[in-house]
Amino acid sequence: MNQGPLFIFLWNGLLITMTLCVGCIKTPSTHVDTQKTDAPASYAGATEKARPFEDGWVNDFQDDNLETLILEALESNYDLQAASSRVAAAQASFQSINAGWKPQLNLNQSDSRSKTVFNPFAGPLQSRYINRFDLGVTLAWELDLWGRIRSQGRAALADLQASQSDYMAARLSLAANVAAAWFNVIESELQVRLNEETLNSFESNLKVVEESYQRGIPNRALDVRLTRANVESTRSNLLVRKRQRDAAVRSMEILLGRYPSAELEIIPHLPILKGRVPTGMPSELLIRRPDIFSAERRVAAATQRLKVSRKSLLPSIRLTSSVGTSSSELTDLLDPERLALSIAGSLTQPLYQGGRLRANVQLSDARLQESMAQFSQAVLRAFQEVESLLAAEAFLRDQEMALQATSEESSEAEVLAKEQYERGLVDIITVLESERRAFNARSSLINAANLRLQNRLSLYLALGGHFQGDAPDNPTDQVTLNE
């Protein structure tokens, strides 16, 4: 083989290598107009001066068990593992698409055997078998003159970034769901203990009423019947609460990736909130929300795909180079004298495809408009979530304080009603009503405390992370049973 073709082949490879160094895939950028949402500079519902936020929102609940449970869920939850697999699939898809603007090198090997019939001396026909062996290397590369292939790669990269952000959103959501489920489990435990305590109290009252009836005190037969009905009603409520606790524990265990055996150890009090919501939190906090970033990345991907569809209307140039040998003897395949080189180029210009290419442009443009609308809607929904949760924070705090006072007054009224009943000043209906009011007030207080914790969790989720304020919270934030 002479040096001319070899020099051309090597020079062609050098040009390809230089082009690869220049044609790297960069992160696609996009600019989405969100001014029409009239976003405020800060959230209106916050109440205290803001400080730099951090990601340790779990610490605000001051519950070591909660942090341990969240770490277990992040390690073992199967839904999160599925989300991680989707990220891996997006990574593989990006690498596959990104390979489109790189040269394709293939090794080709084939062998064949053909039968030839001839008559060398005008005598009888004779046949002869001929073996042929081929070995070659083919290099193919499409010149990305208009950046179409690079736009495909950028779209795939934006998809990958959106998938990664979806995974981070799944992690944050899982952590919040574990915390919410944990607080529901604790509330169900407190409700069971409250019902058990109330049942014991009602059974003690029943003994007192039955003893007075046996001593012959007049008009106590009705009191016995009403008190027994009250005891059985409370026993029924206790069974309902136990069933709810069982369901809450099993749901919690599923989140943790455990078998739902209802064997979770439960603490007997709800956590204490560490601080109040700070005021003046900037609305820019929304940009750290994974779902908002994911929506923005999908706009970027749609933008790049619109560019791809438009550039598909332009001509494409493809270069091919091949080098190889062909011989009837297998041992001659590596003979340099038989080496052959070919270089070819082709240009393709779409002329008429029934309107398919222009329809693809219209389709890509419509999907871009759809993704932009979804992004704007996601931003508006995020603002609505944050503002509603900030307002609910104050409402729930005041409600909890009111229920705390209601519980205290109802407990005192219950004591007075029992004392007056023993002296014959009131009837059994008054006692039963005071007991019912005291029980309902304590049950509602437990539920309100959990609702406030759930609202704070939702606020962290809506903000995409943590905030930190100066003022401590009220001492009524911890709700337990009065032993």
C-alpha positions as CSV (number, residue, x, y, z in Angstrom):
1,M,0.0,0.0,0.0
2,N,1.4,3.4,-0.9
3,Q,1.5,6.3,1.6
4,G,-1.0,8.5,-0.3
5,P,-4.2,6.7,0.8
6,L,-2.8,6.0,4.3
7,F,-2.0,9.7,4.8
8,I,-5.5,10.6,3.7
9,F,-7.0,8.1,6.1
10,L,-4.9,9.3,9.1
11,W,-5.7,12.9,8.2
12,N,-9.4,12.2,8.1
13,G,-9.2,10.6,11.5
14,L,-7.3,13.7,12.9
15,L,-10.1,16.0,11.6
16,I,-12.7,13.8,13.3
17,T,-10.8,13.9,16.6
18,M,-10.5,17.7,16.5
19,T,-14.2,18.0,15.7
20,L,-15.1,15.8,18.7
21,C,-13.1,18.0,21.0
22,V,-15.1,21.1,20.0
23,G,-18.6,19.5,19.8
24,C,-19.2,18.8,23.4
25,I,-22.7,18.8,24.9
26,K,-23.5,21.8,27.1
27,T,-26.3,22.2,29.6
28,P,-29.2,23.7,27.7
29,S,-30.5,27.0,29.1
30,T,-34.0,28.3,28.9
31,H,-35.8,31.5,29.9
32,V,-39.4,31.2,31.0
33,D,-41.4,34.3,31.4
34,T,-43.1,34.0,34.8
35,Q,-43.9,37.7,35.2
36,K,-47.5,37.1,34.5
37,T,-47.7,35.2,37.8
38,D,-47.1,38.5,39.7
39,A,-44.9,36.7,42.2
40,P,-44.2,38.7,45.4
41,A,-40.7,39.3,46.6
42,S,-41.5,37.5,49.9
43,Y,-44.3,35.4,51.4
44,A,-47.1,37.3,53.0
45,G,-47.9,34.8,55.7
46,A,-44.6,34.7,57.6
47,T,-44.4,36.4,60.9
48,E,-40.8,36.9,62.0
49,K,-37.4,38.0,60.6
50,A,-35.8,35.5,58.3
51,R,-32.4,34.0,58.6
52,P,-30.5,31.9,56.1
53,F,-32.2,28.5,55.7
54,E,-30.6,25.1,55.8
55,D,-31.6,21.6,55.0
56,G,-31.8,20.2,58.5
57,W,-35.6,20.6,58.9
58,V,-35.8,17.3,60.6
59,N,-34.0,18.8,63.6
60,D,-36.8,21.2,64.2
61,F,-39.0,18.4,65.5
62,Q,-36.4,17.4,68.1
63,D,-37.1,13.7,67.7
64,D,-34.1,11.3,67.4
65,N,-36.4,8.5,66.4
66,L,-37.7,10.5,63.4
67,E,-34.2,11.0,61.9
68,T,-33.5,7.3,62.3
69,L,-36.7,6.3,60.6
70,I,-36.1,8.6,57.7
71,L,-32.7,7.3,57.1
72,E,-34.1,3.7,57.2
73,A,-36.7,4.7,54.6
74,L,-34.2,6.4,52.3
75,E,-32.2,3.2,52.4
76,S,-34.9,0.6,52.0
77,N,-38.0,2.1,50.5
78,Y,-38.8,0.3,47.2
79,D,-40.5,3.3,45.5
80,L,-37.4,5.3,46.0
81,Q,-35.3,2.5,44.6
82,A,-37.6,2.5,41.5
83,A,-37.0,6.3,41.2
84,S,-33.3,5.7,41.4
85,S,-33.6,3.2,38.6
86,R,-35.4,5.7,36.5
87,V,-32.5,8.1,36.9
88,A,-30.1,5.3,35.8
89,A,-32.3,4.7,32.7
90,A,-32.3,8.4,31.9
91,Q,-28.5,8.4,32.2
92,A,-28.2,5.5,29.8
93,S,-30.6,7.2,27.4
94,F,-28.5,10.4,27.4
95,Q,-25.3,8.4,26.8
96,S,-27.0,6.6,23.9
97,I,-28.3,9.8,22.3
98,N,-25.0,11.6,23.0
99,A,-23.2,8.9,20.9
100,G,-25.0,10.0,17.8
101,W,-22.6,12.9,17.0
102,K,-19.5,10.7,17.5
103,P,-18.0,8.6,14.7
104,Q,-19.2,5.0,14.4
105,L,-16.4,2.4,13.9
106,N,-17.4,-1.1,12.9
107,L,-15.3,-4.2,12.2
108,N,-16.7,-6.3,9.3
109,Q,-15.7,-9.9,8.7
110,S,-17.4,-12.3,6.2
111,D,-16.6,-15.5,4.3
112,S,-18.3,-17.1,1.4
113,R,-18.0,-20.1,-0.8
114,S,-19.3,-20.2,-4.4
115,K,-19.5,-22.9,-7.0
116,T,-18.3,-22.1,-10.6
117,V,-19.1,-24.3,-13.6
118,F,-16.7,-24.2,-16.6
119,N,-15.4,-26.2,-19.6
120,P,-11.7,-25.5,-20.0
121,F,-11.1,-27.9,-23.0
122,A,-14.6,-28.2,-24.5
123,G,-15.0,-31.5,-22.8
124,P,-17.5,-32.4,-20.0
125,L,-18.6,-29.6,-17.7
126,Q,-16.5,-29.2,-14.5
127,S,-17.3,-27.4,-11.3
128,R,-15.0,-25.6,-8.9
129,Y,-15.5,-24.2,-5.4
130,I,-14.1,-20.7,-4.7
131,N,-13.6,-19.4,-1.1
132,R,-13.6,-15.7,-0.4
133,F,-12.6,-14.0,2.9
134,D,-13.2,-10.3,3.7
135,L,-12.0,-8.3,6.6
136,G,-12.5,-4.5,7.0
137,V,-13.0,-1.5,9.2
138,T,-15.7,1.0,8.5
139,L,-15.8,4.5,9.9
140,A,-19.1,6.6,9.5
141,W,-19.7,10.1,10.7
142,E,-22.4,12.6,10.1
143,L,-21.2,16.2,10.0
144,D,-23.3,18.2,12.5
145,L,-23.2,21.5,10.5
146,W,-26.4,22.9,11.9
147,G,-26.1,21.6,15.4
148,R,-29.1,19.2,15.1
149,I,-27.3,16.3,16.8
150,R,-26.0,18.5,19.5
151,S,-29.5,19.8,20.2
152,Q,-30.6,16.2,20.5
153,G,-27.9,15.7,23.1
154,R,-28.9,18.8,25.0
155,A,-32.5,17.7,25.1
156,A,-31.4,14.3,26.5
157,L,-29.2,16.1,29.0
158,A,-32.2,18.3,30.1
159,D,-34.3,15.1,30.4
160,L,-31.6,13.6,32.6
161,Q,-31.4,16.6,34.8
162,A,-35.2,16.6,35.2
163,S,-35.1,12.9,36.1
164,Q,-32.4,13.6,38.7
165,S,-34.5,16.4,40.1
166,D,-37.6,14.1,40.2
167,Y,-35.5,11.7,42.3
168,M,-34.5,14.5,44.7
169,A,-38.2,15.4,44.9
170,A,-39.0,11.7,45.7
171,R,-36.4,11.7,48.5
172,L,-37.8,14.9,50.0
173,S,-41.4,13.6,49.7
174,L,-40.5,10.3,51.2
175,A,-38.8,11.9,54.2
176,A,-41.9,14.1,54.7
177,N,-44.2,11.1,54.3
178,V,-42.3,9.1,56.8
179,A,-42.5,12.0,59.3
180,A,-46.2,12.4,58.6
181,A,-46.8,8.7,59.1
182,W,-44.7,8.7,62.3
183,F,-46.8,11.5,63.8
184,N,-50.0,9.7,62.8
185,V,-48.7,6.6,64.5
186,I,-48.0,8.6,67.7
187,E,-51.4,10.3,67.6
188,S,-53.1,6.9,67.2
189,E,-51.1,5.6,70.2
190,L,-52.1,8.6,72.3
191,Q,-55.7,8.2,71.3
192,V,-55.6,4.5,72.3
193,R,-54.1,5.5,75.7
194,L,-56.7,8.2,76.2
195,N,-59.5,5.8,75.5
196,E,-58.0,3.2,77.8
197,E,-57.7,5.8,80.6
198,T,-61.2,7.0,80.0
199,L,-62.5,3.5,80.0
200,N,-60.9,2.8,83.3
201,S,-62.4,6.0,84.8
202,F,-65.8,5.1,83.5
203,E,-65.6,1.6,84.9
204,S,-64.7,3.1,88.3
205,N,-67.7,5.4,88.1
206,L,-69.9,2.4,87.3
207,K,-68.8,0.6,90.4
208,V,-69.7,3.7,92.5
209,V,-73.1,3.9,90.9
210,E,-73.8,0.2,91.3
211,E,-72.7,0.3,94.9
212,S,-75.1,3.2,95.6
213,Y,-77.8,1.3,93.8
214,Q,-77.2,-1.8,95.9
215,R,-77.4,0.3,99.1
216,G,-80.9,1.2,98.1
217,I,-80.5,4.8,97.1
218,P,-83.6,5.9,95.2
219,N,-83.6,6.4,91.4
220,R,-80.2,4.8,90.8
221,A,-81.4,2.1,88.5
222,L,-81.5,4.5,85.5
223,D,-78.1,5.8,86.5
224,V,-76.7,2.3,86.4
225,R,-78.1,1.7,82.9
226,L,-76.8,5.0,81.5
227,T,-73.4,4.5,83.1
228,R,-73.1,1.0,81.7
229,A,-74.0,2.2,78.2
230,N,-71.3,4.9,78.6
231,V,-68.7,2.2,79.5
232,E,-69.7,0.0,76.5
233,S,-69.6,2.9,74.1
234,T,-66.1,3.8,75.3
235,R,-65.0,0.2,74.9
236,S,-66.3,0.3,71.3
237,N,-64.4,3.5,70.6
238,L,-61.2,1.9,72.1
239,L,-61.5,-1.0,69.6
240,V,-61.8,1.6,66.7
241,R,-58.8,3.4,68.0
242,K,-56.8,0.2,68.2
243,R,-57.7,-0.7,64.7
244,Q,-56.6,2.7,63.5
245,R,-53.3,2.4,65.3
246,D,-52.7,-1.0,63.7
247,A,-53.4,0.4,60.2
248,A,-51.1,3.4,60.9
249,V,-48.3,1.3,62.1
250,R,-48.4,-1.1,59.1
251,S,-48.5,1.8,56.7
252,M,-45.5,3.2,58.4
253,E,-43.6,-0.1,58.1
254,I,-44.3,-0.2,54.4
255,L,-42.7,3.2,54.0
256,L,-39.7,1.9,55.9
257,G,-39.4,-1.1,53.6
258,R,-40.3,-3.5,56.4
259,Y,-42.8,-6.3,56.5
260,P,-46.1,-4.9,57.8
261,S,-46.1,-6.9,61.1
262,A,-47.4,-4.0,63.3
263,E,-44.4,-4.3,65.7
264,L,-43.1,-0.7,65.5
265,E,-42.1,0.7,68.9
266,I,-44.1,3.9,69.5
267,I,-43.1,6.8,71.8
268,P,-45.9,8.2,74.0
269,H,-45.7,11.9,73.0
270,L,-45.7,14.1,69.9
271,P,-42.5,16.0,69.1
272,I,-41.9,19.6,70.1
273,L,-41.5,22.2,67.3
274,K,-38.3,24.1,67.7
275,G,-39.2,27.5,66.3
276,R,-41.8,29.6,64.6
277,V,-42.0,30.4,61.0
278,P,-39.7,33.3,60.1
279,T,-41.0,36.3,58.3
280,G,-39.7,37.9,55.1
281,M,-38.8,34.6,53.5
282,P,-37.9,35.4,49.9
283,S,-40.1,33.9,47.2
284,E,-36.8,32.8,45.5
285,L,-36.9,29.8,47.9
286,L,-39.1,28.1,45.3
287,I,-36.2,27.7,42.9
288,R,-34.8,25.0,45.1
289,R,-38.0,23.0,44.9
290,P,-37.1,19.9,42.9
291,D,-40.4,19.8,41.1
292,I,-40.0,23.4,40.0
293,F,-36.5,22.7,38.7
294,S,-37.7,19.6,37.0
295,A,-40.4,21.5,35.2
296,E,-37.9,24.1,34.1
297,R,-35.6,21.4,32.7
298,R,-38.5,19.9,30.7
299,V,-39.0,23.3,29.2
300,A,-35.4,23.3,28.2
301,A,-35.7,19.8,26.7
302,A,-38.8,20.9,24.7
303,T,-36.9,23.9,23.4
304,Q,-34.0,21.8,22.2
305,R,-36.4,19.4,20.5
306,L,-38.1,22.2,18.6
307,K,-34.6,23.1,17.3
308,V,-34.0,19.5,16.3
309,S,-37.3,19.4,14.3
310,R,-36.5,22.7,12.6
311,K,-33.0,21.6,11.7
312,S,-34.3,18.4,10.2
313,L,-35.5,20.5,7.3
314,L,-31.9,21.3,6.4
315,P,-29.5,19.0,4.4
316,S,-27.3,16.5,6.2
317,I,-23.8,15.4,5.2
318,R,-22.4,12.0,6.0
319,L,-18.9,10.8,5.6
320,T,-17.8,7.2,5.4
321,S,-14.3,5.6,5.3
322,S,-13.4,2.0,5.1
323,V,-10.2,0.0,5.0
324,G,-9.9,-3.7,4.6
325,T,-8.6,-6.7,2.6
326,S,-10.2,-9.4,0.5
327,S,-8.6,-12.8,-0.4
328,S,-9.4,-16.3,-1.4
329,E,-6.9,-17.5,1.2
330,L,-7.5,-16.8,4.9
331,T,-3.8,-16.4,5.6
332,D,-3.7,-13.4,3.1
333,L,-6.2,-11.3,5.0
334,L,-3.4,-9.5,7.0
335,D,-1.2,-8.9,3.9
336,P,-0.5,-5.1,3.7
337,E,-0.3,-5.4,-0.1
338,R,-3.9,-6.3,-0.2
339,L,-5.0,-3.4,1.9
340,A,-7.6,-1.1,0.2
341,L,-9.0,2.2,1.4
342,S,-12.2,4.0,0.3
343,I,-13.6,7.5,1.4
344,A,-17.0,8.7,0.4
345,G,-19.4,11.5,1.3
346,S,-23.1,11.9,0.8
347,L,-25.5,14.9,1.1
348,T,-29.2,14.4,1.8
349,Q,-31.7,17.2,1.4
350,P,-35.3,16.5,2.3
351,L,-37.6,17.5,-0.6
352,Y,-41.0,16.0,0.0
353,Q,-42.1,13.6,2.8
354,G,-45.8,14.4,2.8
355,G,-45.5,17.2,5.3
356,R,-44.1,14.9,8.0
357,L,-41.1,17.2,8.9
358,R,-43.2,20.4,9.1
359,A,-45.8,18.5,11.2
360,N,-43.0,17.5,13.5
361,V,-42.0,21.2,13.9
362,Q,-45.6,22.0,14.8
363,L,-45.7,19.1,17.2
364,S,-42.5,20.2,18.9
365,D,-43.7,23.8,19.2
366,A,-47.0,22.6,20.7
367,R,-45.2,20.5,23.3
368,L,-42.9,23.4,24.1
369,Q,-45.9,25.6,24.8
370,E,-47.4,22.8,26.9
371,S,-44.3,22.5,29.0
372,M,-44.1,26.3,29.5
373,A,-47.7,26.4,30.6
374,Q,-47.1,23.5,33.0
375,F,-44.1,25.3,34.4
376,S,-46.1,28.5,35.1
377,Q,-48.9,26.4,36.6
378,A,-46.4,24.6,38.9
379,V,-45.0,28.0,40.1
380,L,-48.5,29.3,40.8
381,R,-49.4,26.1,42.6
382,A,-46.3,26.3,44.7
383,F,-47.0,29.9,45.7
384,Q,-50.6,28.9,46.6
385,E,-49.3,26.0,48.7
386,V,-46.8,28.1,50.6
387,E,-49.2,31.0,51.3
388,S,-52.0,28.6,52.5
389,L,-49.7,26.7,54.8
390,L,-48.2,29.9,56.2
391,A,-51.8,31.1,57.0
392,A,-52.7,27.7,58.5
393,E,-49.7,27.8,60.7
394,A,-51.1,30.7,62.7
395,F,-54.7,29.3,62.7
396,L,-53.6,25.9,64.0
397,R,-51.4,27.4,66.7
398,D,-54.4,29.5,68.0
399,Q,-56.7,26.5,67.7
400,E,-54.3,24.3,69.8
401,M,-54.1,27.0,72.5
402,A,-57.9,27.2,72.6
403,L,-58.2,23.4,72.8
404,Q,-55.7,23.4,75.6
405,A,-57.8,25.8,77.6
406,T,-61.0,23.8,76.7
407,S,-59.3,20.6,78.0
408,E,-58.3,22.1,81.3
409,E,-61.8,23.6,81.9
410,S,-63.5,20.4,80.9
411,S,-61.4,18.3,83.3
412,E,-62.2,20.7,86.1
413,A,-65.9,20.5,85.3
414,E,-65.8,16.7,85.3
415,V,-64.3,16.7,88.8
416,L,-67.0,19.1,90.1
417,A,-69.8,17.2,88.5
418,K,-68.7,13.9,90.2
419,E,-68.4,15.7,93.5
420,Q,-71.9,17.2,93.2
421,Y,-73.4,13.9,92.1
422,E,-72.1,12.1,95.2
423,R,-73.8,14.8,97.3
424,G,-77.0,14.4,95.3
425,L,-76.9,17.9,93.8
426,V,-76.9,16.9,90.1
427,D,-78.1,13.9,88.2
428,I,-76.1,11.3,86.3
429,I,-76.8,13.0,83.0
430,T,-74.7,16.0,84.1
431,V,-71.8,13.7,85.1
432,L,-71.9,11.7,81.8
433,E,-72.0,14.9,79.8
434,S,-69.0,16.4,81.7
435,E,-67.1,13.2,81.1
436,R,-67.9,13.3,77.4
437,R,-66.8,16.9,77.1
438,A,-63.6,16.3,78.9
439,F,-62.8,13.2,76.8
440,N,-63.6,15.0,73.5
441,A,-61.5,18.0,74.4
442,R,-58.4,16.0,75.2
443,S,-58.9,13.9,72.0
444,S,-59.3,17.1,69.9
445,L,-56.2,18.6,71.5
446,I,-54.1,15.5,70.5
447,N,-55.5,15.7,66.9
448,A,-54.8,19.5,66.7
449,A,-51.2,19.0,67.8
450,N,-50.7,16.4,65.1
451,L,-52.4,18.7,62.5
452,R,-50.0,21.4,63.4
453,L,-47.0,19.1,62.9
454,Q,-48.4,17.9,59.6
455,N,-48.9,21.5,58.5
456,R,-45.3,22.3,59.3
457,L,-44.1,19.2,57.4
458,S,-46.2,20.3,54.4
459,L,-44.6,23.8,54.6
460,Y,-41.1,22.3,54.5
461,L,-42.1,20.3,51.5
462,A,-43.7,23.3,49.8
463,L,-40.5,25.4,50.4
464,G,-38.2,22.6,49.3
465,G,-36.2,22.7,52.5
466,H,-35.7,24.3,55.8
467,F,-36.0,27.8,57.4
468,Q,-34.9,29.1,60.8
469,G,-36.4,31.8,63.0
470,D,-35.4,33.5,66.2
471,A,-38.3,33.1,68.6
472,P,-38.9,29.9,70.5
473,D,-42.3,28.2,70.2
474,N,-45.0,28.0,72.9
475,P,-44.6,25.4,75.7
476,T,-48.0,24.0,74.6
477,D,-46.4,22.5,71.5
478,Q,-45.8,19.2,73.3
479,V,-48.9,17.1,73.8
480,T,-48.9,14.1,76.1
481,L,-51.4,12.3,78.3
482,N,-51.6,13.5,81.9
483,E,-50.6,10.5,83.8
